[in-house]
Amino acid sequence: MESVDLIAFGEVALDIILAGVDQVPRRWAILGTAKAARAVTAGSAGYVAQCFAKLGGRAAVVGKIGGDNVGRFLLDGFRRCTVSTKGLIVDREVDTEISTVILYNDGNKSSVVSRILPLNPHDYTERTFTSGRALHFAGYLLYPNLWGKPAASLFKTAERAGLFVSADPQMSATGAWAKPFARVREHLDALFLDEEEARRISGRNRIPDAIESLLEDGPRVVVVKSGARGCTVGNGDRIRNIKAYKVTPVCTIGAGDAFDAAFIFGTLQNWSVEKTACFANVVGAISTTQYGCMTAVPRARTAEKFSQRHYLCD
């Protein structure tokens, strides 16, 4: 695989987004309607890679898809975003993951996901995870086959090669939260979480307490994303809240992945943690203004200007 800035490893899928839905009918005789519908190249790793490329970085996506029409749709979507797909495994015996996401008129959302294709240590070579400047495991809790020793080995390989190593758990596939991170967090430079993930993995209810606990034997930076309330960032002995960048959201699907991509991008620019978090807040917020989080993501220079005006971060 050619050298890139970011290797986004993990979930790759098609998202079918149905927006403006009043209800999902349970009988054939009742017709449900949506105000808008989109099919987008997605998955946690897919979103991160595309958003990073939209910012102006070189990204590769590493994961698994099927050899079906959906898989071909995803390959085309990644290539249109200039994301390298040489690390994608195409398994012609399986169907590509599809997630149907329903956005209701009352602001709630729900999703139905087909089989998440498993990833295994023997699927990849060491070169796959050392040919970049950063490695991000997107959707760690979705892949039980890689929990514990396999993930630690993967992260140590990237560490030895000098990569910035990060992860985002996403929702647990099995109900396990803290145990899969045992002896894994210590190999991470950054851990990205939402509030629910932070509480469940740390066992602490208050977000500052959760961050403090996770930093004790874990990554250099812990970031908890709180949507419209911004984010909370902990590193060293400092925990700070950073207010949100205000927009009028259209679709919040993938906003956390856009945030992750932007935080990694800023880190690779050697920005301070505070400036990087402000920048990521801006990118994550802007990503919600169109369907498909990568669609609205601007070039990094534009997002940086917005961030400087709003936060006065140097």
C-alpha positions in Angstrom: 0.0 0.0 0.0 1.3 3.4 -0.9 2.4 5.9 1.8 -0.4 8.1 3.1 -1.0 10.4 6.0 -3.9 8.4 7.6 -4.7 4.7 7.6 -8.4 4.4 8.6 -8.9 0.8 9.7 -12.3 -0.8 10.6 -15.9 -0.6 9.5 -16.8 0.0 5.8 -20.4 0.1 4.8 -23.2 1.7 2.8 -25.4 4.0 4.7 -29.0 4.5 3.4 -30.2 7.6 5.1 -34.0 8.2 5.3 -34.8 11.7 6.7 -38.0 13.3 7.7 -39.8 10.1 8.7 -42.9 10.2 10.9 -43.1 6.5 11.7 -41.9 3.2 10.4 -45.0 1.1 9.4 -45.3 -2.5 10.6 -47.8 -3.6 7.9 -47.5 -3.7 4.1 -50.8 -1.9 3.7 -49.4 1.3 5.3 -47.0 3.3 3.3 -44.2 5.1 5.1 -42.6 8.2 3.5 -39.4 10.2 3.9 -38.7 13.8 2.9 -35.2 12.9 1.7 -33.2 9.7 1.0 -29.5 9.3 0.3 -27.1 6.4 -0.2 -23.6 7.2 0.8 -20.2 5.5 1.1 -19.9 5.1 4.9 -18.8 3.0 7.8 -16.8 4.4 10.7 -13.5 4.0 8.9 -15.0 5.0 5.6 -16.3 8.3 6.9 -13.0 9.1 8.7 -11.0 8.4 5.6 -13.3 10.5 3.3 -13.4 13.5 5.7 -9.7 13.4 6.1 -9.2 13.5 2.3 -11.8 16.3 2.0 -9.7 18.4 4.4 -6.7 17.9 2.1 -4.9 14.9 3.6 -3.9 11.6 1.9 -6.0 8.8 3.3 -6.4 5.1 2.9 -9.2 2.9 4.1 -8.5 -0.6 5.3 -11.4 -3.0 5.9 -13.6 -5.6 4.2 -16.4 -5.4 1.6 -18.3 -7.9 -0.5 -17.8 -8.4 -4.2 -21.4 -7.3 -4.8 -22.9 -4.1 -6.4 -22.8 -2.4 -3.0 -19.1 -3.1 -2.7 -18.5 -1.6 -6.2 -20.6 1.4 -5.2 -18.3 1.9 -2.2 -15.1 1.6 -4.2 -16.4 4.2 -6.6 -17.3 6.5 -3.7 -13.9 6.2 -2.1 -12.1 6.9 -5.3 -14.1 10.0 -6.0 -12.9 11.3 -2.6 -9.3 10.3 -3.6 -9.2 7.7 -0.8 -6.9 4.8 -1.5 -8.7 1.4 -1.5 -5.7 -0.8 -1.9 -6.1 -2.0 1.7 -9.7 -3.1 1.2 -10.3 -6.8 1.2 -13.0 -7.8 -1.3 -14.6 -11.1 -0.3 -16.8 -12.3 -3.1 -18.5 -14.9 -0.9 -20.2 -12.3 1.3 -22.5 -9.3 1.1 -21.3 -5.8 1.9 -22.6 -4.3 5.2 -25.6 -2.0 4.8 -26.9 0.3 7.5 -30.3 1.9 7.1 -30.5 5.1 9.2 -33.9 6.7 10.0 -34.1 10.3 11.0 -37.4 11.1 12.5 -39.2 14.4 12.4 -39.1 14.6 16.2 -35.2 14.7 16.1 -34.7 11.0 17.2 -33.0 8.5 15.0 -32.6 4.7 14.7 -30.7 2.3 12.6 -30.8 -1.3 11.3 -27.5 -2.9 10.3 -26.8 -6.0 8.3 -23.9 -8.3 9.2 -20.7 -6.5 10.1 -18.0 -8.4 8.2 -15.4 -9.7 10.6 -11.7 -8.6 10.5 -8.9 -11.0 11.5 -5.2 -10.4 12.2 -4.1 -12.7 9.4 -6.0 -10.6 6.8 -3.2 -8.0 6.8 0.5 -7.6 6.7 2.7 -5.3 8.9 3.2 -3.0 5.9 -0.5 -2.3 5.9 -0.3 -0.5 9.2 3.1 1.2 8.9 2.8 3.0 5.6 1.4 6.2 7.0 1.8 8.9 9.6 -1.3 7.9 11.6 -3.4 4.8 12.2 -7.0 5.1 13.4 -9.1 2.1 14.4 -12.6 3.1 13.7 -15.2 1.0 15.4 -13.0 -1.1 17.7 -15.9 -2.5 19.7 -17.5 -3.9 16.6 -14.6 -6.4 16.1 -14.4 -8.9 18.9 -11.8 -11.0 16.9 -9.3 -8.1 17.4 -9.9 -7.3 21.1 -7.0 -7.5 23.5 -3.8 -9.0 22.2 -4.4 -8.7 18.5 -5.2 -5.0 18.8 -2.3 -4.4 21.2 0.0 -6.1 18.7 -1.4 -3.9 15.9 -1.0 -0.7 17.8 2.6 -1.6 18.9 3.5 -2.3 15.3 2.3 1.2 14.4 4.0 2.7 17.5 7.3 1.3 16.5 7.0 2.8 13.1 6.4 6.2 14.6 2.7 6.5 13.7 0.1 8.5 15.7 -2.3 5.8 17.0 -5.9 6.5 17.8 -9.2 4.6 18.2 -12.9 5.2 18.4 -14.9 2.3 20.0 -18.4 3.0 18.5 -21.2 1.0 20.1 -20.4 -2.4 21.6 -21.3 -5.4 19.4 -21.5 -7.8 22.3 -22.4 -5.7 25.4 -18.8 -5.6 26.6 -17.2 -2.2 27.1 -14.3 -1.9 29.4 -12.8 -5.4 29.2 -11.9 -5.2 25.4 -9.7 -2.2 26.2 -7.6 -4.0 28.8 -3.9 -3.7 28.0 -4.9 -1.8 24.8 -5.4 1.8 25.9 -1.8 2.2 26.9 -0.7 1.9 23.2 -3.0 4.7 22.1 -2.0 8.3 21.5 -5.7 9.4 21.4 -9.0 7.8 22.3 -12.2 9.4 20.9 -15.5 8.7 22.7 -19.0 10.0 23.0 -20.5 10.5 26.5 -22.2 7.0 26.7 -18.9 5.3 25.6 -16.9 7.3 28.1 -19.2 6.3 31.0 -19.4 2.7 30.1 -15.7 2.1 29.4 -14.5 4.1 32.5 -17.2 3.1 34.9 -17.5 6.8 35.9 -20.7 8.9 35.5 -19.2 12.4 35.4 -17.4 13.1 32.2 -14.3 14.8 33.8 -14.0 11.8 36.2 -14.3 9.4 33.2 -11.5 11.2 31.3 -9.3 11.3 34.4 -9.8 7.6 34.9 -9.1 6.8 31.2 -5.9 8.9 31.2 -4.4 7.0 34.2 -3.2 4.0 32.3 -4.3 5.0 28.8 -3.7 7.3 25.9 -2.0 10.7 25.9 -5.3 12.4 24.9 -8.9 11.5 25.7 -11.6 13.4 23.8 -15.3 13.1 24.7 -17.6 14.4 22.0 -20.9 15.9 23.2 -22.6 17.0 20.0 -24.3 20.4 20.2 -22.4 21.0 23.5 -19.0 20.7 22.0 -16.3 18.5 23.5 -14.2 17.8 26.6 -10.5 17.2 26.1 -8.1 15.7 28.6 -4.3 15.4 28.4 -1.6 15.4 31.0 -3.2 16.9 34.1 -5.5 19.2 32.3 -9.2 18.7 31.3 -10.9 21.5 29.4 -14.4 22.0 27.9 -14.6 23.5 24.4 -17.9 25.0 23.4 -19.6 23.9 20.2 -19.4 25.7 16.8 -23.0 26.5 16.1 -24.7 25.5 12.9 -28.2 24.5 11.8 -27.8 20.7 11.4 -29.5 18.7 8.6 -28.1 15.2 9.4 -25.8 14.3 12.3 -24.8 10.8 11.0 -21.0 10.6 10.9 -20.3 13.9 12.7 -18.2 12.1 15.3 -16.1 10.5 12.5 -15.6 13.9 10.9 -14.5 15.2 14.3 -12.0 12.3 14.6 -10.6 12.9 11.1 -10.1 16.6 11.8 -8.5 16.0 15.2 -6.0 13.6 13.6 -5.4 16.1 10.8 -4.6 18.9 13.2 -2.4 16.7 15.3 -0.3 15.8 12.2 0.1 19.6 11.7 1.7 19.7 15.2 -1.0 22.1 16.5 -1.7 22.4 20.2 -4.3 20.1 21.6 -6.6 23.1 22.2 -6.3 24.4 18.7 -6.8 20.9 17.3 -10.0 20.3 19.4 -11.4 23.7 18.3 -10.7 22.8 14.6 -12.3 19.4 15.1 -15.4 21.0 16.6 -15.8 23.2 13.5 -15.3 20.3 11.1 -17.7 18.1 13.0 -20.3 20.8 13.1 -20.1 21.7 9.4 -20.3 18.0 8.5 -23.9 18.0 9.8 -25.1 20.6 7.4 -25.6 18.1 4.5 -26.5 14.4 4.1 -23.3 12.3 4.2 -20.9 13.8 6.7 -18.0 14.1 4.2 -20.2 16.0 1.7 -20.0 19.4 3.6 -16.5 19.1 5.0 -14.4 22.0 3.7 -10.7 22.2 3.0 -8.6 22.5 6.1 -7.6 26.1 5.5 -11.2 27.2 5.4 -12.1 25.3 8.5 -9.0 26.7 10.3 -10.1 30.2 9.5 -13.6 29.5 10.9 -12.0 28.1 14.0 -9.7 31.0 14.6 -12.5 33.5 14.2 -14.8 31.6 16.6 -12.4 30.4 19.2 -9.4 32.7 18.9 -7.2 29.6 19.1 -3.6 30.1 18.0 
